[in-house]
Amino acid sequence: MIAVPQFIKQPRYWLGLLVLCLINMALAKFGLWIAPFVNGSISAIWPASGFGIATVVLFGPRYLPSILIGSFFANLGMIPAPLAFMFGVGSSAAVVMAWWVVHLDGTFRWQLDRIVDVVRLSFIAVPLAALMSAVLGASALVALGAMPGENWLNALGVWLLGDLVGDLVVAPAVMSLYAAYVVRPSRGQLVEAVILIVLMVLVIGGTHLQWMGTPNFDPQFHLLFPFIVWAALRLGGFGLAISILSAAAMVVALVLGEPRWVGTSVPYLEVVNLQTLLIILSVPGFLIVAALAEHRHVERRYFEIAYRDSLTGLANRTALVEKLENVVNTAYMNGLDVALLFMDLDRFKNINDTLGHAMGDLVLQEYARRIQRCLRNDDFVARLGGDEFTVLISGHNAREAAAAVAHKILAAMRTPIKLGGHDYVVSGSIGIAALESMMTLNWSDTNRINVAEELMRQADTAMYRAKRNDSGFMLFNSSMDSHTKMQLQLESELRVALAEHQFELYYQAKVATASEQIVGCEALIRWHHPTKGLIEPDKFLEVLESIGLILPVGAWSLREVCEQMRQWREQGLPVQRVGVNLSMRQFLQPDLLVLIDQVLVETQIPADLLELEITESVAMSNANLTIDTLIALKQRGIYISIDDFGTGYSSLSYLKRFPIDAVKIDRSFIQDLEHESDDAAAIVTATIRLAHAMNLSVVAEGVENALQRDFLMKYGCDVLQGYYYSKPVSADEFATMLMRGHYH
Ligand SMILES: Nc1nc2c(ncn2[C@@H]2O[C@H](COP(=O)(O)O[C@H]3[C@@H](O)[C@H](n4cnc5c(=O)[nH]c(N)nc54)O[C@@H]3COP(=O)(O)O)[C@@H](O)[C@H]2O)c(=O)[nH]1
């Protein structure tokens, strides 16, 4: 059974077909009407064929019947029905030919906004279609006895030219008018188009009517060219289409209506002139429009590349900088406020590292959308790169508006995002810098560019402060600058500290819960500042990490620990395992294993005396890499513990994947141990039970009193560490402990 296409059942289709049939018929009638003025039988202009090509290219071959039927009924009554039918078949075949040629490789754009499409339509599809129609039409005339065979070639020529003119004028014009129906021209363009046509009628019509009928009258149709160029340059395809159709109508009317040809037909040379004129008005016009559209497209692409962020579609850094300078200028002129929000996603790197960059991209795209939804139309949002976004707000009370927007954005971020089947909440930190209108009144011109830069810097500083304080968002204030200066000073002092050997390692004992004998220790760094005295690591570790100095300092710690063990062993002390903390950067550095091997070989320390402590978040930052590194460390016999356990977002069952030896319960839980029913107590006991089930040793950090010790003893914690036994002490003091065999 033949399947009936769906469109057949749609009334819209039949209505469309009917309308197209009627238009086709009307245009064919027009062609037939002008035929006697020219040579009596075959029309010099056949607009129906151009309209047919346009409708089938635009709406598909399903509308082909409109051409066959329109042509048939237009001719019926004037010529025998079989001939009328053959003409209809010829017209339809010509349109199929044009449709096939333009769609050969599926790249044709009926909007005619590329030169290649205008060329394909005008120089290949239309000539082939016109030739086919002419061959079939002239042959049908001869075959059905309506014309002697010797006139075939002549009829073919006239038919061909008539179709060419109709196709080249009407087909691109109808396509362009349809494009304007889809993307409406502006009111200004419509007004300009009307003015253009009125002027064209006045100039051409006026000159023509003035001289018409005088001896040696020469029509001044070349005066049409400036109007066509004007339309093509200023109004695009739509303006050009209506100008060309108006010009064609006017020219045909003026030529046919000339008193010289009344009662006779227009001489053939005049007809060819008319046909040539219409073709050279149309084809170059549409080529100009296409060339301009291509140029605009290239410009738009350059603009996109230069000013758009390709991942999120938001404005990029360059666009922000330009916009900021403009907004600052406008604010200066109009006494407005400007506020800049600088936003950064918290721990975004972890998402990239653990879930992959593709998921990271999804997060950025989703958060770009969420930020946009929190803004008004005239706010400006940009992605600076990575996970950094900015929002620019200007107007009255921009600072208050910025704070409200920051609230909205942070609230929008709290909705979890689904990644790989799991819900994640990615929080953000926002810094806000604002310029009040009162201040702007005093700016000089050069100042204003610096002001834009300064705003960016201040918002950035406030964002870092918000991130550090975990406070969501913060407004910039000048005290933040002094903090930044102090940070810079700290950075340079730390570089000096490394070069001048101002770091020292202290050692804190770890004792076995059952015997309370030392079973090892943890090496903890201290800084002997030349003026400020002994500084604890919490005050400088983060800066070391942020400026990358943690790598040489970490390498120094590792070497120092092993060197110290070697010395203690040489002194005959009962050296136990010593733990060294590894920071994120250290753990992820590619030559960590090379360094460890080198140090162990140099100091001749057995690998099982070395313990590496990595925090949960370090282990989780890149699970696959962590497993590989840990396996390599284990193969060497190095002892591995997970530090600060309970503060990250992993679970023991997740850590099961890692080849580790011990977990160190974070001291915040130990300090909260008071009653067995407390949350902390429940967490500690559950951790001990689970860790033991997984054959892991459990160390409790921060044991400060007998109550905590007793609790941990009762629940079978293996090792205790804390001030209750010993604070971190210098290497010499720890050597004394080792000598005594006790932590006192
Ligand atoms: N990457 C490196 N990190 C290091 C290194 N040296 C230290 N650190 C890390 O710095 C953080 C702070 O260390 P510190 O100020 O030395 O504090 C340690 C102990 O003094 C403290 N502690 C131990 N017992 C108690 C106690 O009973 N009460 C109490 N209030 N504090 C106590 O805990 C710190 C040891 O913590 P941990 O490492 O988690 O076991 C700290 O995070 C260090 O890791 C280094 O060379 N490299």
The ligand as an SDF file (V2000), in Angstrom:
LIG
                    3D

 47 52  0  0  0  0  0  0  0  0999 V2000
   52.3080   20.5560   54.0040 N   0  0  0  0  0  0  0  0  0  0  0  0
   52.7540   20.7250   55.2320 C   0  0  0  0  0  0  0  0  0  0  0  0
   51.8910   20.9820   56.2070 N   0  0  0  0  0  0  0  0  0  0  0  0
   52.3410   21.1470   57.4550 C   0  0  0  0  0  0  0  0  0  0  0  0
   53.6980   21.0180   57.7490 C   0  0  0  0  0  0  0  0  0  0  0  0
   53.8250   21.2460   59.0700 N   0  0  0  0  0  0  0  0  0  0  0  0
   52.6130   21.4860   59.5550 C   0  0  0  0  0  0  0  0  0  0  0  0
   51.7160   21.4240   58.6040 N   0  0  0  0  0  0  0  0  0  0  0  0
   50.2850   21.6090   58.7070 C   0  0  0  0  0  0  0  0  0  0  0  0
   50.0210   22.8610   59.2810 O   0  0  0  0  0  0  0  0  0  0  0  0
   48.8480   22.7800   60.0500 C   0  0  0  0  0  0  0  0  0  0  0  0
   49.0950   23.3540   61.4270 C   0  0  0  0  0  0  0  0  0  0  0  0
   50.1740   22.6780   62.0200 O   0  0  0  0  0  0  0  0  0  0  0  0
   50.6650   23.0270   63.4730 P   0  0  0  0  0  0  0  0  0  0  0  0
   50.4090   24.4590   63.7660 O   0  0  0  0  0  0  0  0  0  0  0  0
   52.0130   22.4700   63.6100 O   0  0  0  0  0  0  0  0  0  0  0  0
   49.6110   22.2170   64.3480 O   0  0  0  0  0  0  0  0  0  0  0  0
   49.7880   20.8400   64.5300 C   0  0  0  0  0  0  0  0  0  0  0  0
   49.8120   20.5480   65.9940 C   0  0  0  0  0  0  0  0  0  0  0  0
   50.5570   21.4870   66.7100 O   0  0  0  0  0  0  0  0  0  0  0  0
   48.3570   20.6000   66.3220 C   0  0  0  0  0  0  0  0  0  0  0  0
   48.0340   19.8320   67.4920 N   0  0  0  0  0  0  0  0  0  0  0  0
   48.5170   18.6100   67.8420 C   0  0  0  0  0  0  0  0  0  0  0  0
   47.9840   18.2410   69.0040 N   0  0  0  0  0  0  0  0  0  0  0  0
   47.1330   19.2070   69.4070 C   0  0  0  0  0  0  0  0  0  0  0  0
   46.2810   19.3910   70.5010 C   0  0  0  0  0  0  0  0  0  0  0  0
   46.1890   18.5430   71.4010 O   0  0  0  0  0  0  0  0  0  0  0  0
   45.5340   20.5160   70.5590 N   0  0  0  0  0  0  0  0  0  0  0  0
   45.6330   21.4630   69.5920 C   0  0  0  0  0  0  0  0  0  0  0  0
   44.8830   22.5670   69.7130 N   0  0  0  0  0  0  0  0  0  0  0  0
   46.4400   21.3410   68.5320 N   0  0  0  0  0  0  0  0  0  0  0  0
   47.1690   20.2250   68.4380 C   0  0  0  0  0  0  0  0  0  0  0  0
   47.7230   19.9900   65.2160 O   0  0  0  0  0  0  0  0  0  0  0  0
   48.5330   20.1700   64.0640 C   0  0  0  0  0  0  0  0  0  0  0  0
   48.8200   18.8500   63.4430 C   0  0  0  0  0  0  0  0  0  0  0  0
   47.7810   18.6020   62.5980 O   0  0  0  0  0  0  0  0  0  0  0  0
   47.8440   17.4030   61.5550 P   0  0  0  0  0  0  0  0  0  0  0  0
   48.9240   17.6610   60.5700 O   0  0  0  0  0  0  0  0  0  0  0  0
   46.5020   17.4740   60.9230 O   0  0  0  0  0  0  0  0  0  0  0  0
   48.0640   16.1760   62.3210 O   0  0  0  0  0  0  0  0  0  0  0  0
   48.4450   21.3320   60.1420 C   0  0  0  0  0  0  0  0  0  0  0  0
   47.3820   21.1030   59.2660 O   0  0  0  0  0  0  0  0  0  0  0  0
   49.6490   20.6150   59.6490 C   0  0  0  0  0  0  0  0  0  0  0  0
   49.3040   19.4390   58.9490 O   0  0  0  0  0  0  0  0  0  0  0  0
   54.6120   20.7210   56.6950 C   0  0  0  0  0  0  0  0  0  0  0  0
   55.8280   20.5900   56.8710 O   0  0  0  0  0  0  0  0  0  0  0  0
   54.0810   20.5850   55.4340 N   0  0  0  0  0  0  0  0  0  0  0  0
  1  2  1  0
  2  3  2  0
  2 47  1  0
  3  4  1  0
  4  5  2  0
  4  8  1  0
  5  6  1  0
  5 45  1  0
  6  7  2  0
  7  8  1  0
  8  9  1  0
  9 10  1  0
  9 43  1  0
 10 11  1  0
 11 12  1  0
 11 41  1  0
 12 13  1  0
 13 14  1  0
 14 15  2  0
 14 16  1  0
 14 17  1  0
 17 18  1  0
 18 19  1  0
 18 34  1  0
 19 20  1  0
 19 21  1  0
 21 22  1  0
 21 33  1  0
 22 23  1  0
 22 32  1  0
 23 24  2  0
 24 25  1  0
 25 26  1  0
 25 32  2  0
 26 27  2  0
 26 28  1  0
 28 29  1  0
 29 30  1  0
 29 31  2  0
 31 32  1  0
 33 34  1  0
 34 35  1  0
 35 36  1  0
 36 37  1  0
 37 38  2  0
 37 39  1  0
 37 40  1  0
 41 42  1  0
 41 43  1  0
 43 44  1  0
 45 46  2  0
 45 47  1  0
M  END
$$$$
